[in-house]
């Protein structure tokens, strides 16, 4: 299937976010399961207390040493023909560009460039000003993550053309992120102005169309199963607990969003062939 890469939220061993369990111990099982379905796995490095260019250096070494030789570990084929791991760094703006430059520019004090641990590093673009920071930090590209059109500069479809132009002229990758809708009021009660209705799949298709219009190399999907922000595309049936109501896709089939994803992934592949002609 063209949607061949699962991007996994990752914390270093023993760490997790406030509402989760440490997850690094699950990675081998996820890699093995991915391999059975011919899916690759890339890593989305989450912010943790004390994360900086040095600790991320350690994280990259750890991940590549431990998982890099697994058949399901994703490698991106660059324009120069190298196959390199690809890492998304969530909330990368929390660390100053000059710190990242130590790790990500060839002259950095502990640079990964042209070493056995070199990779493709993708930063999060939230505000417009972040694009210059991402460039000077030595990143290889930027992604927008949020599934709510209008939530941030980066997540607003109308800005994608300009971001892509900036990236093209600076030899950076632009990875727009699309989602099926957005509702995070169960965790951020004040944020209902950023709720985005799914409109029976129309919202998702509008985002996908906006992404394809800028001819990106990769499109990322937020998310497979992030239920607390209402961005999941996994199979869903009606469910209610004492504390919350889970959104379902009625009157549509439980796999409606997986089907839409499959259709658009095939469309994307065909379009890409045209662009390369």
C-alpha positions in Angstrom: 0.0 0.0 0.0 1.3 3.5 -0.7 0.6 4.7 2.8 3.6 2.7 3.9 5.0 4.4 7.0 3.8 4.5 10.5 5.2 7.4 12.5 5.5 6.4 16.1 5.5 8.8 19.1 8.7 8.0 21.0 10.1 8.8 24.4 13.4 7.6 25.7 13.3 4.4 27.9 11.5 5.0 31.1 10.0 8.3 30.1 6.4 9.1 29.0 4.0 12.0 28.8 1.8 12.9 31.7 -1.0 10.6 30.7 0.9 7.7 29.2 3.1 4.7 30.0 6.7 4.4 29.0 6.6 3.0 25.5 10.1 2.2 24.3 9.6 -1.4 25.4 6.8 -1.7 22.9 8.9 -0.8 19.9 10.2 -4.3 19.0 6.6 -5.6 18.9 5.5 -2.7 16.7 8.4 -3.2 14.3 7.7 -7.0 14.1 4.0 -6.3 13.5 4.8 -3.7 10.9 7.0 -6.1 9.0 4.2 -8.6 8.8 2.1 -6.0 6.9 5.0 -4.6 4.9 4.8 -1.3 6.7 7.8 0.8 7.7 8.2 2.6 11.0 9.7 6.1 11.6 10.1 7.9 14.9 8.4 11.0 16.2 10.6 12.2 19.0 8.5 13.8 21.7 9.6 16.6 24.0 10.6 15.4 27.5 12.1 17.2 30.5 15.7 18.2 29.6 15.5 17.5 25.9 18.2 19.3 24.0 20.7 18.8 21.1 22.9 16.6 23.3 20.1 14.3 24.6 18.6 14.0 21.1 22.1 13.0 19.9 21.9 10.2 22.5 18.3 9.3 21.4 19.3 9.0 17.7 22.2 6.7 18.5 20.0 4.6 20.8 17.3 4.3 18.2 19.6 3.5 15.3 21.8 1.1 17.3 18.8 -0.8 18.7 16.3 -0.7 15.8 18.2 0.5 12.7 18.9 -2.9 11.3 15.2 -4.1 11.6 13.6 -4.8 8.2 10.7 -2.5 9.1 12.8 0.5 10.2 12.1 3.3 7.7 14.8 4.7 5.5 14.2 7.6 3.2 15.9 7.6 -0.2 17.4 11.1 -0.7 17.9 12.9 -4.0 21.5 11.9 -3.9 20.5 8.2 -3.6 21.5 7.7 0.0 19.0 5.8 2.3 18.7 7.5 5.6 16.4 7.2 8.6 13.9 10.0 9.0 13.1 11.6 12.3 10.3 14.0 13.2 11.1 16.3 16.1 7.9 17.4 17.8 7.9 20.9 19.4 11.5 21.4 18.0 11.1 25.2 18.6 11.5 24.6 22.3 15.2 24.3 21.7 17.1 27.3 20.2 18.3 27.0 16.6 21.9 27.5 17.6 21.7 24.5 19.9 20.2 22.3 17.2 23.0 23.6 14.8 25.6 21.8 17.1 23.9 18.6 16.1 22.5 19.2 12.6 25.0 21.4 10.7 28.2 19.9 9.3 30.4 22.2 11.4 28.4 21.6 14.6 30.3 20.8 17.8 28.8 17.2 17.9 27.4 17.0 14.3 25.7 13.9 13.1 26.3 14.9 9.5 28.4 12.5 7.4 28.6 10.1 10.3 27.0 6.6 10.7 24.1 8.4 12.6 23.2 10.9 9.9 19.5 11.1 9.1 16.8 13.2 7.7 15.5 15.5 10.4 12.1 17.2 10.2 11.2 20.1 12.5 7.8 21.3 13.5 6.7 24.6 11.9 4.1 26.4 14.0 4.7 30.1 13.6 5.8 31.7 10.3 9.1 32.9 12.0 10.0 29.3 12.7 10.9 28.7 9.1 14.1 30.7 9.3 15.0 29.1 12.7 14.5 25.7 11.1 16.8 26.6 8.3 19.6 28.0 10.5 19.3 25.0 12.8 20.4 22.7 10.0 17.1 20.7 9.7 16.3 18.9 6.4 12.7 19.9 6.4 9.5 20.9 8.2 6.1 19.5 8.9 2.9 21.1 10.2 1.4 18.4 12.5 -1.9 20.0 13.6 -5.0 18.7 11.9 -6.9 22.0 12.5 -6.9 24.3 9.5 -6.4 27.8 10.9 -5.1 26.6 14.3 -1.5 27.9 13.6 0.3 29.5 10.7 1.8 26.1 9.7 -1.5 24.2 9.9 -3.4 26.7 7.7 -3.8 25.3 4.2 -3.7 28.8 2.7 0.0 29.2 3.8 1.2 25.9 2.3 2.1 27.3 -1.1 4.3 30.0 0.5 6.0 27.5 2.9 6.7 25.1 0.0 8.2 28.0 -2.0 10.5 28.9 0.9 11.5 25.2 1.3 12.2 24.7 -2.4 14.4 27.8 -2.5 16.4 26.6 0.6 16.6 22.9 -0.4 14.3 21.8 2.5 11.5 19.3 2.4 8.0 20.4 3.2 5.7 17.8 4.7 2.2 19.2 5.1 0.1 17.3 7.7 -3.5 16.5 7.0 -6.2 15.3 9.3 -9.9 14.2 9.2 -11.2 16.7 11.7 -10.2 18.1 15.1 -11.8 18.2 18.6 -9.6 18.3 21.7 -12.1 19.8 24.2 -11.9 16.7 26.4 -8.4 17.7 27.3 -8.5 21.4 26.4 -12.0 22.7 27.3 -11.0 26.2 26.3 -10.1 25.3 22.8 -13.5 24.7 21.1 -12.8 27.5 18.6 -10.3 25.1 17.0 -12.7 22.3 16.7 -13.1 21.2 13.0 -16.1 19.2 11.9 -15.4 16.1 9.8 -18.3 17.0 7.4 -18.6 13.3 6.4 -15.0 13.1 5.2 -15.1 16.4 3.2 -12.8 18.1 5.7 -10.2 15.3 5.2 -10.5 15.5 1.4 -10.1 19.2 1.4 -6.9 19.0 3.4 -5.6 16.2 1.2 -6.3 18.2 -1.9 -4.6 21.3 -0.4 -1.5 19.2 0.3 -1.4 17.6 -3.1 -1.7 21.1 -4.7 1.8 22.0 -3.4 3.4 18.8 -4.8 5.1 17.6 -1.6 7.5 14.7 -1.5 5.6 13.3 1.6 2.3 14.0 3.2 1.8 13.1 6.9 -1.5 12.2 8.4 -2.5 13.4 11.9 -3.4 10.9 13.2 -4.0 7.1 13.2 -5.3 6.9 16.7 -5.0 10.2 18.6 -8.5 10.0 20.1 -8.0 12.8 22.6 -7.7 15.3 19.8 -10.3 13.6 17.7 -8.0 13.2 14.7 -8.1 9.4 14.5 -8.7 7.6 11.2 -8.6 4.0 12.6 -11.7 1.9 12.5 -14.4 3.2 14.9 -17.8 2.1 16.2 -20.0 4.0 18.7 -18.7 3.8 22.2 -19.4 5.7 25.5 -17.8 5.4 28.9 -18.8 7.2 32.1 -16.4 10.0 31.4 -16.5 10.4 27.7 -18.2 9.9 24.4 -16.0 8.6 21.6 -16.8 10.0 18.1 -17.8 7.5 15.5 -18.3 7.7 11.7 -22.0 6.8 11.5 -23.8 6.6 9.2 -20.7 5.5 7.4 -18.7 2.2 7.8 -16.2 1.9 10.6 -13.3 1.9 8.1 -14.5 5.0 6.2 -11.3 7.0 6.9 -9.0 4.1 6.1 -10.8 3.8 2.7 -10.5 7.5 2.0 -6.8 7.3 2.9 -6.2 4.4 0.6 -7.9 6.2 -2.3 -6.0 9.4 -1.8 -2.7 7.5 -1.3 -3.2 5.9 -4.7 -4.1 9.3 -6.2 -1.0 10.8 -4.6 1.3 8.1 -6.1 -0.2 8.6 -9.6 0.1 12.4 -9.3 3.7 12.1 -8.2 4.6 10.1 -11.4 3.1 12.9 -13.4 5.1 15.6 -11.6 8.4 13.7 -12.3 7.7 13.6 -16.1 
